[in-house]
Amino acid sequence: MLAKRNLKLENGTIVSQSIAKLSIAAKRGDRLKLGNFEGDVIETEEVAPDGGSPFIVIAVLK
């Protein structure tokens, strides 16, 4: 799933990022193609809502 998110930096600047929620592992430098969008992974965040093993990876794309 491809989405946008806005982050507010410490200096007040708002940065818009493209993110993908994945059910597979991704790492920095990977190239993803989602529909018509292609982007490079610049950061990942693993999510484990139940406190166990991560099952969602949020990839920030450039």
Protein Blocks (a to p, Z undefined) as FASTA:
>chain_A
ZZddddddfkopacdddddddfbdcdehiacdehjbccddfbdcdddfkopacfbdcddd
ZZ
